[in-house]
Amino acid sequence: TRSLGDFYAHHHGVSSEPEVLELPLSSLTDGEMAMPHLLLASDGITDLWEYDDIADAVVPPIEEANLSRLTLETEFHMFCETTRRKSAEYFGERADNLTGILIDLNGLVRQLKKQTS
């Protein structure tokens, strides 16, 4: 949203067009995703980490699939704090803000499987 009215930036290739990826909900039930989670994150997070490293840090291993919401929330909070420190170390006062929402989709998968059974 920052670039919506930033016409100067548009002249340099910055676009206000969002990157959109559509994933059918049925793909969550086909068994390829053992621990489906959705992470909506700003570049303050994704510029510092590889996607697989983010997944490893915030999605619990399969054997811990029944972690409580509070545990997931705590783990994600710790990851965000680590990201904040890493950003401050690299960029000092010029560090980007970070925003992230982690959504556990396992309950949705269970519902979809019940509906299709």
Beta strands, then each sheet from edge to edge (+ up, - down):
strand 1: 37-41
strand 2: 100-104
sheet 1: 1+ 2-
end
